[in-house]
Every structure is written in C-alpha cells, then in structure tokens.
C-alpha cells in the first residue's frame, strides 16, 4: 500500500521526493526507487531515473519533464510497489509516503528477522506513548524489551538515550547513543541526538560537529540544519545561519521547517 501526500498549494518545484517505510512505520534505508516516464511526440524519448533511499528512508528526483510518471519501490524482503504519478513542472511538489509490505516468506530480513512485526509495532507504539507522557523509566524498560527482541533496531537505543537525556542522566544517554552508532555509524537519528545531548551539556562547539555529521548522513533532513542555523545565530555568524536556512528552504520550502526558515531569513 502506498500513500501520496500532496504538498500545500503554492509549493512550486520540479522535484519528486518522499520517504519509504515498513509496516511498523520504520524507514527503510537502501530501498531502490525507479522513476520512469514514457516518451511522447512532444517530450521525446522515454526517461528512466534510479536512486536509493538514504539513512532516513528518503529519496528525491529532479523532474525533467511534465507528464505521466511511474515510480517503482523495491527492497529485499518486501513486495515491490508501483505508483502512477502526474507531474507538472512548476506545480505543487509531490511528496510521497510509501509503505512496503513485508513479503510473506519463511526468510526474514534486517532488524525484524524472526520477529512478529505486528506485535513489535504494537510494542513500539506503547513505548512511544510512555515517552511522550514523560514516563521515562517505564519507556526505558519498554525500549529495552524491544531491543532484546530486535537488537539491530537502532531506534530502540536512540529512544533509550532520549529518555535518559530527559532525566538529565547524560552519561547513560551517551552510552545508548554510542550503542546505536556502533551498529550503524551513519545513523542520522543517533548523530542528531548526540548533538542535542551536547547542547544540553552546554557544549555548543561539539553539538555543531554532531549536527554536521547528522546532516551529512541525511542530506534531506532539515532538523540538523535548523539546529546549525540556531547555533550560528547564537554565535553571531549571520552568514552561516543564512546558508543553513537557505538549504532548508531548498530541501522543502512547504514544510514546517521550511516556513520557519523563510520567516527567520525575512526577520533576522
């Protein structure tokens, strides 16, 4: 099943982007995305573009013609999905949120190998409620259970760290983040969380370094760039702040971060 979420009216662009997830809502890194447009008398030969999702499951194409496109999403262990899409240059930006269904097979893949994905999804949702309600000790216990079931699911370690950080148990928070980075050094969520931790500890220079790493790991994620802009503003470096905010707008002007960035540039 796949869902196409249109950007708000007025978001003018010539790009197709979005995110690919599994049945638990976790993003899929390294999924193959192929965009194809058939040839016409006006547009010329057919076009085929291929990319892969990044560390946050995101992808983006630069669209070179208006017309009918077909996007195909594939990942090991999942049933492929194909979406027809009408694209108009200069029109609203298609922003896709795609869910791939896990292939029914005795062979299991990735972080959910051998795990009942439905019950794991329920566990993740329950743990998220505990975290959102500020019941951090219970959230830590819940995410530890999840980690025991799916050790490769780095989200559990990141959320354990976030819960410890909320309790101002900074050493325990860092240990959890480092555990996530041990299994995936390019985990942008853990890199970003380390930046937030360093800010909480009053170390702006180190926070900047971690946010830069998070942004490098996921070039389409706007949150690290917003954090970098805030740090640059606090340091009086308007040029750096402007560059980061402009990058946010380039990525997704219609998003909440994009609108905030535009407002900050307009009223420095």
N, C-alpha and C positions, 0 to 999 in steps of 0.2 A: 504494500500500500504506500502511496506517496501523496504528499500534500503540497500544493503550490500556494505560497503566501505572497500576494502582490504587495509591492512597496506602496506607500501612500502616494496619492496623485501629486504630481509636480516633481517627483524624484527623477530627473532626467539623466539617462545614462545609456551606454551602449554595451552593457555587460550583463552576463548571466552568472549568478552566484548562488550559494546556499550551503547547506550542511547535510551530511548523511549520518543516520543513526541506526542502532539496532533496536530490538523490541523492548529493551529496558530503558531506552532513551539515551544511552551512552553513545557518544560519537564514534564513528568508525574511521580510523586512520588508514590511509593507503588504499582506499576504495578507488577503483578505476571509473572515471566518468568520461563518456564519449558523447560529443555533440555533433550532430550531422544535419546538414541542410542540402536538400536535393537541388539540382540545377534547374534553371528556368531560362526562357528566351531572354528575359531582361537581366537576370543576375549572373548568367554564365554557368560554369562548371559547378558540380557539387562540391561541398566542403565538409571535411571531417576533422574535428579537433579532439584531442585526448589530453586529459590531465589526471592527477590523483589527489585525493583529499589529504589535507595537512594534519598536523597534530591535534587539531580540534575538530576534525571531520569536515573542514570547509574546503570549498573549491570555487574557482572563478574562471570565466572565459571572457575574452574580449570579442564581442559580436561584430562581424564584419559585413553583415547584410541583414536587412529586414526579411521577414517571411516565416515559413514554417520550419521549425527545427524539431529534432527528435533527440532526447537525451537518454542515454543508457547507463545504468549504475550497476557495478559488479564488485563483489568482494568474496574472498574464499569463505565457503561455509554458508553463504547466503544465496537466496534466489535472486536473480537479476531483475531489475525493474526498468521499464522504458516509459518515458513521459513525452507526449507531444506538446509542443510549446510554440505559440505565435509570438514573434518578436518584432518590434518596430523600433528602428533606430531613433533615438531622441525621445522615446516613450518611457513609461514607468519601468523601473528596474525589476526584472523577475528575480524573486528571492525564494529559493526552493528549500523546503524542509522535508527530506526524504527518509522514509523508514524502510529498511530492508528486512524481510522476514528470514529468519534462520532456516536453512534447508533441513527438512526432516530426513535425518540420516544418522546412523549409529556413530558416524565420525563427528567429533566435536572440535571446535577451533578456538584458539585465543583464550582470553581471560575467562570465558564462560565454559571452558572444556569440562564436561562431566557434571555440569551444574544445571539444575532445573531453572531455566531462565525466568519463568513466571514467578516462582517463589522468591527468586533473587530480586526481581523487580519490586515485589511487594516489600521485601526487606529494605531495599534502598529507599523506597518512598516513606516507610515508617521511620527510618533513621533520619531522613531529611526533616520530617516533622519535629522530631526531638531536637534537632539542631536549631531549627527556626524558632522553636519555643524557648530556646535558651537552656534547655535541659542537657547541658554539655556532658556531664558524667555518664548519663544514660546514652547519649549519642555516641560517645567514645566506645562504650561497651557494645552498642549495636554495630558500629562500623568495624570493630574488631571481629565480631562474628562473621561479618561479610568478608573481611579479609581472609579469615580462616577458610571460608568456602571457596573463594576465588582469589588466590594470592596475587595473581597478575593484574587484578583490577586496581590500578594505582589510585583511582578516585577515593577508595576507602582510606588509604594512607593520608591523602590530602585533607579529607574531611576530619580525620582524627587530629591532624595538625591544626586545622582551623578551630576545632573545639578546644584544644589546649591553648591556642592563642587567645581565644575569647576568655579563657580563665586566667590569662596572663602567666601561664606556665610555659614560658618561652623556650626553655631547653627541651622540654618534651615535644613542643610543636616543631622545632627544628629537626629533631630526630625523626619524626614522622615524615616530614617533607623530604629529608635526605633518603629515607627508605623508598619513597616513591621515585626519586631521581636515580636511585641505584638500579632499579628495574628499567627505567626509561629516562636517560639523561636529557632528552628533549621534551619531557613532559611540561608543556607550557603552563598548565594549571599549577604544578608544583613550583616552577620557576617564579611565577607571578606571586604565589603565596609566600615564598621566601622574601620577595620584595616588600610585601605588606608587613611581614614579621619584622624586617629590618627597620621599616618606618615606625612601627610600634615601639621599637627599642631605641628610637631617636638617631638612627644611623642613615641619614639621607643619601650619602655617597654610595654606600653598599646597596641600599634599596634601588638606587638608579641602575646599578650594574645588573641586578636581578631582573628589573623590568626590561632592560635592554635585551637580556637573554630570552625572556619570555616573548618579546616582540619578534626577535629573530627566529624563534622556534615556530611562531604562528604569525606570519606577516599580515594576516587578515583580521587579527583580533585587535579591537580598538581599545580595550581596557588598559593594557600596559602603556599604550601611547598617551592616554588621558592622564595616567599616573605620572609619566615622564613630563608631560606638559605642566602638571601641577608643581612638580619638584623644580622645574626650570623657572616657573613664575615665582616661586618662593625664594629662589636664589637670585632673582633679578635678571635672568637671562631671557629677555623677551624674544630674541631671535630663535633660540632653541624651542621655546614654548610654541611659537608660531609655526615652526616646521612640524612639530608633533601634531598640533591641532589641524593643520592643513592635510596631513597624512590621514588623519581620522576621517575628515570630510571626503577625501579621495576614495577611501575604502567603502564608506556607506553614509552618504550625506543625510539619508532619510532616517537613520537610526537615532535612538536617544542620545548616544554619544556624539553622533554627527551633528545633531541640532545643538547640543551643548557646546561643542567645539566652535560652531559658527557664531554662537552668541558670545563666546569668550573672545573670539577674534574681533567681533564688532565692538565689544566693550571691554578692552583690555584693562 
